[in-house]
Amino acid sequence: MSQPAVSKGIETPAPRSPRLLDQVHDAIRRLHYSRRTEEAYAHWIKRFIIWSGKRHPATLGEPEVGAFLSYLASERNVAAATQNQALAALLFLYKQVLGRDLAWLDGMVRAKRPVRLPVVLSPLEAEALLAQLRGAHGLMAGLLYGSGLRLMECLRLRVKDVDFAYRQILVRDGKGAKDRAEQPLARSGAVT
C-alpha cells in the first residue's frame, strides 16, 4: 500500500465534525423553524451545557435533563412556559441533533402555572388607547387589536395581503409556517 503524499512537511488536518450548536442551527433551519425559535433553543441548550459543567449533551441523559428542568423550577423560579420552552429545546437537541429519544421525565419538578384571570381592556378603554396612536404605530395597533394578528405577522404584512373586497387579511407563513385569512372586527376603534 502506498502512503498518502505529504507535500513539504505540511499535514492536512483530519476533518472536524461541526460544533454542536452549529448542528443545532442547521437542524432548525432544515426544519424551517422560526428565527426566534432558533434563538430560544440555542439559548436553552447553552444554559444546559453550562449548568452541566460544560459536559457534552451526548454524555448526558434523562437524569441530567430532569435535574436541569427541576433546577429551573425550584431554584430559578422560572414560569411554567419558560420551563416548557427549555424542555422543548432539549427534546429537539436530543431527537433531531443527537438522534436519541429521551424517556419520559418522571421525577422532574414542574413549574407551577399561576391561576390568574386575564386582564382585558374594555371596548371603551381599547378605543381610548387606540385613539392616542398615530401613523404607522396606530395602524399596527389597530390591526393587532382588530384582527388577532401576532406582532411579527403584522410587521411582515404587504399591501397585496390586504383584500378589501373580501374584508380579510392574508397571513403568509404565520406560526407553524401556515397561511391563513384573518377577518378584522368591524367595530368602532377597530380596523374596518
URFENTA-V68171 format. One line per field, one symbol per residue. ss: DSSP state (A for helix, B for strand, O for the rest). psi: psi as a letter, one per 20 degrees, with the letter a starting at -180 (. if undefined). burial: 1 if it has 16 or more other C-alpha atoms within 10 Angstrom, else 0. A space follows every 50 residues. Layout:
# URFENTA-V68171
ss->???
psi->???
burial->???
This chain:
# URFENTA-V68171
ss->OOOOOOOOOOOOOOOOOOOAAAAAAAAAAAOOOOAAAAAAAAAAAAAAAA AOOOOOAAAOOAAAAAAAAAAAAAOOOOOAAAAAAAAAAAAAAAAAAOOO OOOOOOOOOOOOOOOOOOOOOOAAAAAAAAAOOOAAAAAAAAAAAAAOOO AAAAAOOOAAABBOOOOBBBBOOOAAAOOBBBOOOOOOOOOO
psi->qqqqpopkjpqpqqpqqqqghhhggggghhjlrrhhggggghghgghggg hjkkqphhirbgghgghghhggghhilqqhhghhggggghggggghgikp pprpngjpppqppqoqqqopqrhgggggghhiqrbhhggggggggiijqr ghgghiqrgiioohgilrpooplapjkqqrppoqqmrphrp.
burial->00000000000000000001101110110000010001011101100100 01000010000100111111111000011101101110111111011000 00000001111000000000000000100100000000111111111010 001100000001000001111101000000011110001111
